[in-house]
Amino acid sequence: MTLNEYKEKHKLSNKDLAKLIGLTGKNPIVSVIRYLKSERIPHPRFMKVITEKTGVQPNSFYEEWYETHKL
């Protein structure tokens, strides 16, 4: 399961997803959007939280990133 699939399955907004994984700062929603679009891979600290709270595995971020960037 990817983070996008988790978000859709649980009908979460980007804001709710940011809260769930503990993102803070000036604009955590932008970070969530970048994760969802494979523009950014979460820092290991957040990767651990994402896996614990959603069941989304770290590999899914890397697989999506490589697919998006065609490397």
CHARMM internal coordinates of N, CA and C (Angstrom, degrees):
IC EDIT
DIST 1 N 1 CA 1.4529
DIST 1 CA 1 C 1.5282
ANGL 1 N 1 CA 1 C 108.46
DIST 1 C 2 N 1.3178
ANGL 1 CA 1 C 2 N 115.58
DIHE 1 N 1 CA 1 C 2 N 139.83
DIST 2 N 2 CA 1.4634
ANGL 1 C 2 N 2 CA 120.64
DIHE 1 CA 1 C 2 N 2 CA 176.85
DIST 2 CA 2 C 1.5319
ANGL 2 N 2 CA 2 C 109.61
DIHE 1 C 2 N 2 CA 2 C -98.01
DIST 2 C 3 N 1.3077
ANGL 2 CA 2 C 3 N 116.03
DIHE 2 N 2 CA 2 C 3 N 169.92
DIST 3 N 3 CA 1.4612
ANGL 2 C 3 N 3 CA 120.21
DIHE 2 CA 2 C 3 N 3 CA 178.05
DIST 3 CA 3 C 1.5304
ANGL 3 N 3 CA 3 C 110.11
DIHE 2 C 3 N 3 CA 3 C -65.25
DIST 3 C 4 N 1.3285
ANGL 3 CA 3 C 4 N 116.83
DIHE 3 N 3 CA 3 C 4 N -36.51
DIST 4 N 4 CA 1.4670
ANGL 3 C 4 N 4 CA 120.33
DIHE 3 CA 3 C 4 N 4 CA 176.08
DIST 4 CA 4 C 1.5262
ANGL 4 N 4 CA 4 C 111.22
DIHE 3 C 4 N 4 CA 4 C -60.46
DIST 4 C 5 N 1.3204
ANGL 4 CA 4 C 5 N 116.01
DIHE 4 N 4 CA 4 C 5 N -45.36
DIST 5 N 5 CA 1.4670
ANGL 4 C 5 N 5 CA 120.52
DIHE 4 CA 4 C 5 N 5 CA -179.90
DIST 5 CA 5 C 1.5285
ANGL 5 N 5 CA 5 C 110.45
DIHE 4 C 5 N 5 CA 5 C -63.93
DIST 5 C 6 N 1.3235
ANGL 5 CA 5 C 6 N 116.62
DIHE 5 N 5 CA 5 C 6 N -40.88
DIST 6 N 6 CA 1.4663
ANGL 5 C 6 N 6 CA 120.47
DIHE 5 CA 5 C 6 N 6 CA 178.51
DIST 6 CA 6 C 1.5290
ANGL 6 N 6 CA 6 C 110.05
DIHE 5 C 6 N 6 CA 6 C -62.00
DIST 6 C 7 N 1.3243
ANGL 6 CA 6 C 7 N 115.86
DIHE 6 N 6 CA 6 C 7 N -46.07
DIST 7 N 7 CA 1.4664
ANGL 6 C 7 N 7 CA 121.39
DIHE 6 CA 6 C 7 N 7 CA -179.12
DIST 7 CA 7 C 1.5285
ANGL 7 N 7 CA 7 C 110.60
DIHE 6 C 7 N 7 CA 7 C -59.71
DIST 7 C 8 N 1.3232
ANGL 7 CA 7 C 8 N 116.94
DIHE 7 N 7 CA 7 C 8 N -45.73
DIST 8 N 8 CA 1.4659
ANGL 7 C 8 N 8 CA 121.00
DIHE 7 CA 7 C 8 N 8 CA -179.79
DIST 8 CA 8 C 1.5309
ANGL 8 N 8 CA 8 C 111.50
DIHE 7 C 8 N 8 CA 8 C -67.28
DIST 8 C 9 N 1.3223
ANGL 8 CA 8 C 9 N 116.45
DIHE 8 N 8 CA 8 C 9 N -43.52
DIST 9 N 9 CA 1.4669
ANGL 8 C 9 N 9 CA 120.93
DIHE 8 CA 8 C 9 N 9 CA -178.27
DIST 9 CA 9 C 1.5251
ANGL 9 N 9 CA 9 C 111.71
DIHE 8 C 9 N 9 CA 9 C -60.28
DIST 9 C 10 N 1.3375
ANGL 9 CA 9 C 10 N 116.03
DIHE 9 N 9 CA 9 C 10 N -39.12
DIST 10 N 10 CA 1.4659
ANGL 9 C 10 N 10 CA 120.75
DIHE 9 CA 9 C 10 N 10 CA -177.10
DIST 10 CA 10 C 1.5299
ANGL 10 N 10 CA 10 C 112.88
DIHE 9 C 10 N 10 CA 10 C -98.22
DIST 10 C 11 N 1.3339
ANGL 10 CA 10 C 11 N 115.18
DIHE 10 N 10 CA 10 C 11 N 6.25
DIST 11 N 11 CA 1.4662
ANGL 10 C 11 N 11 CA 121.92
DIHE 10 CA 10 C 11 N 11 CA 176.85
DIST 11 CA 11 C 1.5328
ANGL 11 N 11 CA 11 C 112.29
DIHE 10 C 11 N 11 CA 11 C 50.58
DIST 11 C 12 N 1.3275
ANGL 11 CA 11 C 12 N 115.26
DIHE 11 N 11 CA 11 C 12 N 50.87
DIST 12 N 12 CA 1.4567
ANGL 11 C 12 N 12 CA 121.24
DIHE 11 CA 11 C 12 N 12 CA -179.92
DIST 12 CA 12 C 1.5236
ANGL 12 N 12 CA 12 C 110.86
DIHE 11 C 12 N 12 CA 12 C -95.81
DIST 12 C 13 N 1.3067
ANGL 12 CA 12 C 13 N 115.87
DIHE 12 N 12 CA 12 C 13 N 145.30
DIST 13 N 13 CA 1.4615
ANGL 12 C 13 N 13 CA 120.05
DIHE 12 CA 12 C 13 N 13 CA 170.92
DIST 13 CA 13 C 1.5273
ANGL 13 N 13 CA 13 C 107.28
DIHE 12 C 13 N 13 CA 13 C -81.97
DIST 13 C 14 N 1.3118
ANGL 13 CA 13 C 14 N 116.33
DIHE 13 N 13 CA 13 C 14 N 167.23
DIST 14 N 14 CA 1.4655
ANGL 13 C 14 N 14 CA 119.69
DIHE 13 CA 13 C 14 N 14 CA 176.77
DIST 14 CA 14 C 1.5303
ANGL 14 N 14 CA 14 C 110.61
DIHE 13 C 14 N 14 CA 14 C -61.30
DIST 14 C 15 N 1.3255
ANGL 14 CA 14 C 15 N 115.74
DIHE 14 N 14 CA 14 C 15 N -36.79
DIST 15 N 15 CA 1.4678
ANGL 14 C 15 N 15 CA 120.75
DIHE 14 CA 14 C 15 N 15 CA 179.14
DIST 15 CA 15 C 1.5321
ANGL 15 N 15 CA 15 C 110.72
DIHE 14 C 15 N 15 CA 15 C -64.51
DIST 15 C 16 N 1.3333
ANGL 15 CA 15 C 16 N 116.74
DIHE 15 N 15 CA 15 C 16 N -44.26
DIST 16 N 16 CA 1.4687
ANGL 15 C 16 N 16 CA 121.07
DIHE 15 CA 15 C 16 N 16 CA 179.17
DIST 16 CA 16 C 1.5223
ANGL 16 N 16 CA 16 C 111.48
DIHE 15 C 16 N 16 CA 16 C -64.04
DIST 16 C 17 N 1.3213
ANGL 16 CA 16 C 17 N 116.12
DIHE 16 N 16 CA 16 C 17 N -39.46
DIST 17 N 17 CA 1.4614
ANGL 16 C 17 N 17 CA 120.25
DIHE 16 CA 16 C 17 N 17 CA 178.91
DIST 17 CA 17 C 1.5258
ANGL 17 N 17 CA 17 C 110.55
DIHE 16 C 17 N 17 CA 17 C -66.20
DIST 17 C 18 N 1.3252
ANGL 17 CA 17 C 18 N 117.42
DIHE 17 N 17 CA 17 C 18 N -40.35
DIST 18 N 18 CA 1.4695
ANGL 17 C 18 N 18 CA 121.03
DIHE 17 CA 17 C 18 N 18 CA 177.13
DIST 18 CA 18 C 1.5260
ANGL 18 N 18 CA 18 C 110.79
DIHE 17 C 18 N 18 CA 18 C -60.84
DIST 18 C 19 N 1.3339
ANGL 18 CA 18 C 19 N 116.50
DIHE 18 N 18 CA 18 C 19 N -42.97
DIST 19 N 19 CA 1.4687
ANGL 18 C 19 N 19 CA 120.44
DIHE 18 CA 18 C 19 N 19 CA 177.45
DIST 19 CA 19 C 1.5209
ANGL 19 N 19 CA 19 C 111.47
DIHE 18 C 19 N 19 CA 19 C -63.32
DIST 19 C 20 N 1.3357
ANGL 19 CA 19 C 20 N 116.21
DIHE 19 N 19 CA 19 C 20 N -44.29
DIST 20 N 20 CA 1.4568
ANGL 19 C 20 N 20 CA 121.80
DIHE 19 CA 19 C 20 N 20 CA -178.10
DIST 20 CA 20 C 1.5296
ANGL 20 N 20 CA 20 C 111.71
DIHE 19 C 20 N 20 CA 20 C -57.69
DIST 20 C 21 N 1.3252
ANGL 20 CA 20 C 21 N 116.83
DIHE 20 N 20 CA 20 C 21 N -41.29
DIST 21 N 21 CA 1.4603
ANGL 20 C 21 N 21 CA 119.15
DIHE 20 CA 20 C 21 N 21 CA -177.36
DIST 21 CA 21 C 1.5219
ANGL 21 N 21 CA 21 C 113.40
DIHE 20 C 21 N 21 CA 21 C -93.81
DIST 21 C 22 N 1.3319
ANGL 21 CA 21 C 22 N 116.30
DIHE 21 N 21 CA 21 C 22 N 2.77
DIST 22 N 22 CA 1.4579
ANGL 21 C 22 N 22 CA 120.18
DIHE 21 CA 21 C 22 N 22 CA 172.30
DIST 22 CA 22 C 1.5092
ANGL 22 N 22 CA 22 C 116.02
DIHE 21 C 22 N 22 CA 22 C 80.64
DIST 22 C 23 N 1.3297
ANGL 22 CA 22 C 23 N 117.09
DIHE 22 N 22 CA 22 C 23 N 23.59
DIST 23 N 23 CA 1.4579
ANGL 22 C 23 N 23 CA 119.20
DIHE 22 CA 22 C 23 N 23 CA 177.19
DIST 23 CA 23 C 1.5221
ANGL 23 N 23 CA 23 C 109.58
DIHE 22 C 23 N 23 CA 23 C -74.64
DIST 23 C 24 N 1.3030
ANGL 23 CA 23 C 24 N 115.59
DIHE 23 N 23 CA 23 C 24 N 135.04
DIST 24 N 24 CA 1.4651
ANGL 23 C 24 N 24 CA 121.52
DIHE 23 CA 23 C 24 N 24 CA 177.64
DIST 24 CA 24 C 1.5166
ANGL 24 N 24 CA 24 C 107.87
DIHE 23 C 24 N 24 CA 24 C -132.78
DIST 24 C 25 N 1.2849
ANGL 24 CA 24 C 25 N 116.04
DIHE 24 N 24 CA 24 C 25 N -176.92
DIST 25 N 25 CA 1.4600
ANGL 24 C 25 N 25 CA 119.97
DIHE 24 CA 24 C 25 N 25 CA 177.79
DIST 25 CA 25 C 1.5045
ANGL 25 N 25 CA 25 C 110.99
DIHE 24 C 25 N 25 CA 25 C 114.50
DIST 25 C 26 N 1.3184
ANGL 25 CA 25 C 26 N 114.69
DIHE 25 N 25 CA 25 C 26 N -164.51
DIST 26 N 26 CA 1.4544
ANGL 25 C 26 N 26 CA 120.92
DIHE 25 CA 25 C 26 N 26 CA -174.46
DIST 26 CA 26 C 1.5333
ANGL 26 N 26 CA 26 C 112.51
DIHE 25 C 26 N 26 CA 26 C -63.47
DIST 26 C 27 N 1.3458
ANGL 26 CA 26 C 27 N 117.06
DIHE 26 N 26 CA 26 C 27 N -45.65
DIST 27 N 27 CA 1.4592
ANGL 26 C 27 N 27 CA 119.64
DIHE 26 CA 26 C 27 N 27 CA -179.67
DIST 27 CA 27 C 1.5309
ANGL 27 N 27 CA 27 C 110.79
DIHE 26 C 27 N 27 CA 27 C -150.14
DIST 27 C 28 N 1.3317
ANGL 27 CA 27 C 28 N 116.49
DIHE 27 N 27 CA 27 C 28 N 79.67
DIST 28 N 28 CA 1.4673
ANGL 27 C 28 N 28 CA 119.69
DIHE 27 CA 27 C 28 N 28 CA -177.79
DIST 28 CA 28 C 1.5240
ANGL 28 N 28 CA 28 C 113.89
DIHE 27 C 28 N 28 CA 28 C -64.20
DIST 28 C 29 N 1.3237
ANGL 28 CA 28 C 29 N 117.24
DIHE 28 N 28 CA 28 C 29 N -22.80
DIST 29 N 29 CA 1.4657
ANGL 28 C 29 N 29 CA 120.29
DIHE 28 CA 28 C 29 N 29 CA 179.91
DIST 29 CA 29 C 1.5227
ANGL 29 N 29 CA 29 C 110.27
DIHE 28 C 29 N 29 CA 29 C -64.19
DIST 29 C 30 N 1.3239
ANGL 29 CA 29 C 30 N 117.44
DIHE 29 N 29 CA 29 C 30 N -35.67
DIST 30 N 30 CA 1.4623
ANGL 29 C 30 N 30 CA 121.29
DIHE 29 CA 29 C 30 N 30 CA 178.66
DIST 30 CA 30 C 1.5285
ANGL 30 N 30 CA 30 C 109.86
DIHE 29 C 30 N 30 CA 30 C -62.59
DIST 30 C 31 N 1.3215
ANGL 30 CA 30 C 31 N 117.10
DIHE 30 N 30 CA 30 C 31 N -40.40
DIST 31 N 31 CA 1.4692
ANGL 30 C 31 N 31 CA 120.08
DIHE 30 CA 30 C 31 N 31 CA 177.85
DIST 31 CA 31 C 1.5212
ANGL 31 N 31 CA 31 C 110.55
DIHE 30 C 31 N 31 CA 31 C -62.54
DIST 31 C 32 N 1.3249
ANGL 31 CA 31 C 32 N 117.25
DIHE 31 N 31 CA 31 C 32 N -43.78
DIST 32 N 32 CA 1.4649
ANGL 31 C 32 N 32 CA 120.98
DIHE 31 CA 31 C 32 N 32 CA 178.65
DIST 32 CA 32 C 1.5258
ANGL 32 N 32 CA 32 C 110.14
DIHE 31 C 32 N 32 CA 32 C -60.31
DIST 32 C 33 N 1.3064
ANGL 32 CA 32 C 33 N 116.99
DIHE 32 N 32 CA 32 C 33 N -45.85
DIST 33 N 33 CA 1.4655
ANGL 32 C 33 N 33 CA 121.06
DIHE 32 CA 32 C 33 N 33 CA 179.61
DIST 33 CA 33 C 1.5242
ANGL 33 N 33 CA 33 C 110.16
DIHE 32 C 33 N 33 CA 33 C -59.50
DIST 33 C 34 N 1.3128
ANGL 33 CA 33 C 34 N 116.93
DIHE 33 N 33 CA 33 C 34 N -41.93
DIST 34 N 34 CA 1.4708
ANGL 33 C 34 N 34 CA 120.46
DIHE 33 CA 33 C 34 N 34 CA 179.27
DIST 34 CA 34 C 1.5259
ANGL 34 N 34 CA 34 C 111.56
DIHE 33 C 34 N 34 CA 34 C -66.72
DIST 34 C 35 N 1.3209
ANGL 34 CA 34 C 35 N 117.38
DIHE 34 N 34 CA 34 C 35 N -36.44
DIST 35 N 35 CA 1.4773
ANGL 34 C 35 N 35 CA 120.08
DIHE 34 CA 34 C 35 N 35 CA 174.83
DIST 35 CA 35 C 1.5244
ANGL 35 N 35 CA 35 C 109.61
DIHE 34 C 35 N 35 CA 35 C -63.15
DIST 35 C 36 N 1.3307
ANGL 35 CA 35 C 36 N 116.35
DIHE 35 N 35 CA 35 C 36 N -45.02
DIST 36 N 36 CA 1.4578
ANGL 35 C 36 N 36 CA 121.22
DIHE 35 CA 35 C 36 N 36 CA -176.36
DIST 36 CA 36 C 1.5322
ANGL 36 N 36 CA 36 C 112.61
DIHE 35 C 36 N 36 CA 36 C -67.08
DIST 36 C 37 N 1.3406
ANGL 36 CA 36 C 37 N 116.92
DIHE 36 N 36 CA 36 C 37 N -30.91
DIST 37 N 37 CA 1.4607
ANGL 36 C 37 N 37 CA 121.37
DIHE 36 CA 36 C 37 N 37 CA -179.75
DIST 37 CA 37 C 1.5265
ANGL 37 N 37 CA 37 C 112.44
DIHE 36 C 37 N 37 CA 37 C -92.61
DIST 37 C 38 N 1.3285
ANGL 37 CA 37 C 38 N 116.87
DIHE 37 N 37 CA 37 C 38 N 5.66
DIST 38 N 38 CA 1.4724
ANGL 37 C 38 N 38 CA 122.75
DIHE 37 CA 37 C 38 N 38 CA -178.36
DIST 38 CA 38 C 1.5196
ANGL 38 N 38 CA 38 C 112.30
DIHE 37 C 38 N 38 CA 38 C 60.55
DIST 38 C 39 N 1.3185
ANGL 38 CA 38 C 39 N 116.50
DIHE 38 N 38 CA 38 C 39 N 31.15
DIST 39 N 39 CA 1.4585
ANGL 38 C 39 N 39 CA 121.00
DIHE 38 CA 38 C 39 N 39 CA 175.42
DIST 39 CA 39 C 1.5263
ANGL 39 N 39 CA 39 C 110.84
DIHE 38 C 39 N 39 CA 39 C -89.66
DIST 39 C 40 N 1.3187
ANGL 39 CA 39 C 40 N 115.77
DIHE 39 N 39 CA 39 C 40 N -17.56
DIST 40 N 40 CA 1.4600
ANGL 39 C 40 N 40 CA 121.22
DIHE 39 CA 39 C 40 N 40 CA -178.94
DIST 40 CA 40 C 1.5225
ANGL 40 N 40 CA 40 C 108.75
DIHE 39 C 40 N 40 CA 40 C -147.85
DIST 40 C 41 N 1.3314
ANGL 40 CA 40 C 41 N 115.33
DIHE 40 N 40 CA 40 C 41 N 143.52
DIST 41 N 41 CA 1.4637
ANGL 40 C 41 N 41 CA 121.67
DIHE 40 CA 40 C 41 N 41 CA 174.67
DIST 41 CA 41 C 1.5270
ANGL 41 N 41 CA 41 C 106.63
DIHE 40 C 41 N 41 CA 41 C -103.27
DIST 41 C 42 N 1.3223
ANGL 41 CA 41 C 42 N 118.01
DIHE 41 N 41 CA 41 C 42 N 131.48
DIST 42 N 42 CA 1.4651
ANGL 41 C 42 N 42 CA 120.39
DIHE 41 CA 41 C 42 N 42 CA -177.37
DIST 42 CA 42 C 1.5254
ANGL 42 N 42 CA 42 C 113.49
DIHE 41 C 42 N 42 CA 42 C -58.76
DIST 42 C 43 N 1.3218
ANGL 42 CA 42 C 43 N 115.08
DIHE 42 N 42 CA 42 C 43 N 146.92
DIST 43 N 43 CA 1.4569
ANGL 42 C 43 N 43 CA 122.80
DIHE 42 CA 42 C 43 N 43 CA 173.13
DIST 43 CA 43 C 1.5327
ANGL 43 N 43 CA 43 C 107.60
DIHE 42 C 43 N 43 CA 43 C -59.55
DIST 43 C 44 N 1.3397
ANGL 43 CA 43 C 44 N 118.26
DIHE 43 N 43 CA 43 C 44 N 147.08
DIST 44 N 44 CA 1.4737
ANGL 43 C 44 N 44 CA 119.89
DIHE 43 CA 43 C 44 N 44 CA -178.48
DIST 44 CA 44 C 1.5243
ANGL 44 N 44 CA 44 C 114.53
DIHE 43 C 44 N 44 CA 44 C -51.83
DIST 44 C 45 N 1.3199
ANGL 44 CA 44 C 45 N 117.50
DIHE 44 N 44 CA 44 C 45 N -33.98
DIST 45 N 45 CA 1.4703
ANGL 44 C 45 N 45 CA 120.35
DIHE 44 CA 44 C 45 N 45 CA 178.64
DIST 45 CA 45 C 1.5299
ANGL 45 N 45 CA 45 C 110.93
DIHE 44 C 45 N 45 CA 45 C -61.94
DIST 45 C 46 N 1.3355
ANGL 45 CA 45 C 46 N 116.53
DIHE 45 N 45 CA 45 C 46 N -43.37
DIST 46 N 46 CA 1.4628
ANGL 45 C 46 N 46 CA 120.22
DIHE 45 CA 45 C 46 N 46 CA 179.36
DIST 46 CA 46 C 1.5249
ANGL 46 N 46 CA 46 C 110.92
DIHE 45 C 46 N 46 CA 46 C -77.82
DIST 46 C 47 N 1.3240
ANGL 46 CA 46 C 47 N 116.00
DIHE 46 N 46 CA 46 C 47 N -30.83
DIST 47 N 47 CA 1.4632
ANGL 46 C 47 N 47 CA 119.88
DIHE 46 CA 46 C 47 N 47 CA 177.74
DIST 47 CA 47 C 1.5268
ANGL 47 N 47 CA 47 C 109.83
DIHE 46 C 47 N 47 CA 47 C -59.14
DIST 47 C 48 N 1.3226
ANGL 47 CA 47 C 48 N 116.40
DIHE 47 N 47 CA 47 C 48 N -41.86
DIST 48 N 48 CA 1.4638
ANGL 47 C 48 N 48 CA 121.30
DIHE 47 CA 47 C 48 N 48 CA 178.95
DIST 48 CA 48 C 1.5284
ANGL 48 N 48 CA 48 C 110.74
DIHE 47 C 48 N 48 CA 48 C -62.56
DIST 48 C 49 N 1.3188
ANGL 48 CA 48 C 49 N 116.89
DIHE 48 N 48 CA 48 C 49 N -45.03
DIST 49 N 49 CA 1.4646
ANGL 48 C 49 N 49 CA 121.89
DIHE 48 CA 48 C 49 N 49 CA 179.82
DIST 49 CA 49 C 1.5311
ANGL 49 N 49 CA 49 C 110.13
DIHE 48 C 49 N 49 CA 49 C -64.50
DIST 49 C 50 N 1.3263
ANGL 49 CA 49 C 50 N 116.61
DIHE 49 N 49 CA 49 C 50 N -43.72
DIST 50 N 50 CA 1.4660
ANGL 49 C 50 N 50 CA 120.94
DIHE 49 CA 49 C 50 N 50 CA 179.43
DIST 50 CA 50 C 1.5242
ANGL 50 N 50 CA 50 C 109.90
DIHE 49 C 50 N 50 CA 50 C -58.69
DIST 50 C 51 N 1.3329
ANGL 50 CA 50 C 51 N 116.59
DIHE 50 N 50 CA 50 C 51 N -45.63
DIST 51 N 51 CA 1.4651
ANGL 50 C 51 N 51 CA 120.70
DIHE 50 CA 50 C 51 N 51 CA -179.68
DIST 51 CA 51 C 1.5220
ANGL 51 N 51 CA 51 C 110.98
DIHE 50 C 51 N 51 CA 51 C -64.02
DIST 51 C 52 N 1.3250
ANGL 51 CA 51 C 52 N 117.16
DIHE 51 N 51 CA 51 C 52 N -43.60
DIST 52 N 52 CA 1.4665
ANGL 51 C 52 N 52 CA 120.78
DIHE 51 CA 51 C 52 N 52 CA -178.59
DIST 52 CA 52 C 1.5215
ANGL 52 N 52 CA 52 C 112.18
DIHE 51 C 52 N 52 CA 52 C -66.01
DIST 52 C 53 N 1.3318
ANGL 52 CA 52 C 53 N 117.15
DIHE 52 N 52 CA 52 C 53 N -40.68
DIST 53 N 53 CA 1.4687
ANGL 52 C 53 N 53 CA 120.26
DIHE 52 CA 52 C 53 N 53 CA -173.54
DIST 53 CA 53 C 1.5214
ANGL 53 N 53 CA 53 C 114.03
DIHE 52 C 53 N 53 CA 53 C -89.38
DIST 53 C 54 N 1.3385
ANGL 53 CA 53 C 54 N 117.44
DIHE 53 N 53 CA 53 C 54 N -23.30
DIST 54 N 54 CA 1.4653
ANGL 53 C 54 N 54 CA 119.13
DIHE 53 CA 53 C 54 N 54 CA -175.17
DIST 54 CA 54 C 1.5261
ANGL 54 N 54 CA 54 C 113.50
DIHE 53 C 54 N 54 CA 54 C -119.92
DIST 54 C 55 N 1.3116
ANGL 54 CA 54 C 55 N 117.26
DIHE 54 N 54 CA 54 C 55 N -20.53
DIST 55 N 55 CA 1.4578
ANGL 54 C 55 N 55 CA 120.37
DIHE 54 CA 54 C 55 N 55 CA -175.65
DIST 55 CA 55 C 1.5204
ANGL 55 N 55 CA 55 C 113.05
DIHE 54 C 55 N 55 CA 55 C 83.16
DIST 55 C 56 N 1.3332
ANGL 55 CA 55 C 56 N 117.39
DIHE 55 N 55 CA 55 C 56 N -0.85
DIST 56 N 56 CA 1.4622
ANGL 55 C 56 N 56 CA 121.63
DIHE 55 CA 55 C 56 N 56 CA 177.76
DIST 56 CA 56 C 1.5295
ANGL 56 N 56 CA 56 C 108.04
DIHE 55 C 56 N 56 CA 56 C -71.94
DIST 56 C 57 N 1.3173
ANGL 56 CA 56 C 57 N 115.94
DIHE 56 N 56 CA 56 C 57 N 126.84
DIST 57 N 57 CA 1.4567
ANGL 56 C 57 N 57 CA 121.25
DIHE 56 CA 56 C 57 N 57 CA -176.70
DIST 57 CA 57 C 1.5254
ANGL 57 N 57 CA 57 C 111.74
DIHE 56 C 57 N 57 CA 57 C -85.37
DIST 57 C 58 N 1.3318
ANGL 57 CA 57 C 58 N 117.42
DIHE 57 N 57 CA 57 C 58 N 145.51
DIST 58 N 58 CA 1.4690
ANGL 57 C 58 N 58 CA 121.51
DIHE 57 CA 57 C 58 N 58 CA -179.87
DIST 58 CA 58 C 1.5289
ANGL 58 N 58 CA 58 C 113.25
DIHE 57 C 58 N 58 CA 58 C -53.15
DIST 58 C 59 N 1.3182
ANGL 58 CA 58 C 59 N 116.89
DIHE 58 N 58 CA 58 C 59 N -36.78
DIST 59 N 59 CA 1.4616
ANGL 58 C 59 N 59 CA 120.33
DIHE 58 CA 58 C 59 N 59 CA -178.74
DIST 59 CA 59 C 1.5211
ANGL 59 N 59 CA 59 C 112.53
DIHE 58 C 59 N 59 CA 59 C -56.48
DIST 59 C 60 N 1.3246
ANGL 59 CA 59 C 60 N 116.92
DIHE 59 N 59 CA 59 C 60 N -32.81
DIST 60 N 60 CA 1.4666
ANGL 59 C 60 N 60 CA 119.62
DIHE 59 CA 59 C 60 N 60 CA -177.99
DIST 60 CA 60 C 1.5227
ANGL 60 N 60 CA 60 C 111.55
DIHE 59 C 60 N 60 CA 60 C -62.13
DIST 60 C 61 N 1.3311
ANGL 60 CA 60 C 61 N 117.69
DIHE 60 N 60 CA 60 C 61 N -33.94
DIST 61 N 61 CA 1.4678
ANGL 60 C 61 N 61 CA 120.74
DIHE 60 CA 60 C 61 N 61 CA 178.33
DIST 61 CA 61 C 1.5228
ANGL 61 N 61 CA 61 C 110.64
DIHE 60 C 61 N 61 CA 61 C -66.96
DIST 61 C 62 N 1.3320
ANGL 61 CA 61 C 62 N 115.61
DIHE 61 N 61 CA 61 C 62 N -43.43
DIST 62 N 62 CA 1.4606
ANGL 61 C 62 N 62 CA 120.05
DIHE 61 CA 61 C 62 N 62 CA -179.09
DIST 62 CA 62 C 1.5244
ANGL 62 N 62 CA 62 C 111.28
DIHE 61 C 62 N 62 CA 62 C -68.74
DIST 62 C 63 N 1.3250
ANGL 62 CA 62 C 63 N 117.13
DIHE 62 N 62 CA 62 C 63 N -41.68
DIST 63 N 63 CA 1.4629
ANGL 62 C 63 N 63 CA 120.62
DIHE 62 CA 62 C 63 N 63 CA 178.63
DIST 63 CA 63 C 1.5200
ANGL 63 N 63 CA 63 C 111.25
DIHE 62 C 63 N 63 CA 63 C -61.42
DIST 63 C 64 N 1.3253
ANGL 63 CA 63 C 64 N 117.00
DIHE 63 N 63 CA 63 C 64 N -44.52
DIST 64 N 64 CA 1.4691
ANGL 63 C 64 N 64 CA 120.58
DIHE 63 CA 63 C 64 N 64 CA 178.46
DIST 64 CA 64 C 1.5225
ANGL 64 N 64 CA 64 C 111.40
DIHE 63 C 64 N 64 CA 64 C -65.38
DIST 64 C 65 N 1.3329
ANGL 64 CA 64 C 65 N 116.16
DIHE 64 N 64 CA 64 C 65 N -40.43
DIST 65 N 65 CA 1.4645
ANGL 64 C 65 N 65 CA 120.04
DIHE 64 CA 64 C 65 N 65 CA -179.35
DIST 65 CA 65 C 1.5253
ANGL 65 N 65 CA 65 C 110.31
DIHE 64 C 65 N 65 CA 65 C -62.76
DIST 65 C 66 N 1.3327
ANGL 65 CA 65 C 66 N 116.63
DIHE 65 N 65 CA 65 C 66 N -47.00
DIST 66 N 66 CA 1.4624
ANGL 65 C 66 N 66 CA 119.82
DIHE 65 CA 65 C 66 N 66 CA 179.73
DIST 66 CA 66 C 1.5237
ANGL 66 N 66 CA 66 C 111.85
DIHE 65 C 66 N 66 CA 66 C -64.79
DIST 66 C 67 N 1.3229
ANGL 66 CA 66 C 67 N 117.15
DIHE 66 N 66 CA 66 C 67 N -38.22
DIST 67 N 67 CA 1.4508
ANGL 66 C 67 N 67 CA 120.33
DIHE 66 CA 66 C 67 N 67 CA 177.86
DIST 67 CA 67 C 1.5287
ANGL 67 N 67 CA 67 C 111.39
DIHE 66 C 67 N 67 CA 67 C -64.76
DIST 67 C 68 N 1.3217
ANGL 67 CA 67 C 68 N 115.71
DIHE 67 N 67 CA 67 C 68 N -42.79
DIST 68 N 68 CA 1.4682
ANGL 67 C 68 N 68 CA 121.15
DIHE 67 CA 67 C 68 N 68 CA 179.80
DIST 68 CA 68 C 1.5132
ANGL 68 N 68 CA 68 C 112.27
DIHE 67 C 68 N 68 CA 68 C -66.04
DIST 68 C 69 N 1.3189
ANGL 68 CA 68 C 69 N 115.83
DIHE 68 N 68 CA 68 C 69 N -39.03
DIST 69 N 69 CA 1.4759
ANGL 68 C 69 N 69 CA 120.31
DIHE 68 CA 68 C 69 N 69 CA -175.09
DIST 69 CA 69 C 1.5254
ANGL 69 N 69 CA 69 C 113.17
DIHE 68 C 69 N 69 CA 69 C -96.08
DIST 69 C 70 N 1.3233
ANGL 69 CA 69 C 70 N 116.97
DIHE 69 N 69 CA 69 C 70 N 0.89
DIST 70 N 70 CA 1.4722
ANGL 69 C 70 N 70 CA 123.83
DIHE 69 CA 69 C 70 N 70 CA 175.37
DIST 70 CA 70 C 1.5217
ANGL 70 N 70 CA 70 C 113.55
DIHE 69 C 70 N 70 CA 70 C 49.87
DIST 70 C 71 N 1.3193
ANGL 70 CA 70 C 71 N 116.32
DIHE 70 N 70 CA 70 C 71 N 48.79
DIST 71 N 71 CA 1.4721
ANGL 70 C 71 N 71 CA 120.49
DIHE 70 CA 70 C 71 N 71 CA 177.15
DIST 71 CA 71 C 1.4953
ANGL 71 N 71 CA 71 C 111.13
DIHE 70 C 71 N 71 CA 71 C -97.65
END
COOR INIT
IC SEED 1 N 1 CA 1 C
IC BUILD
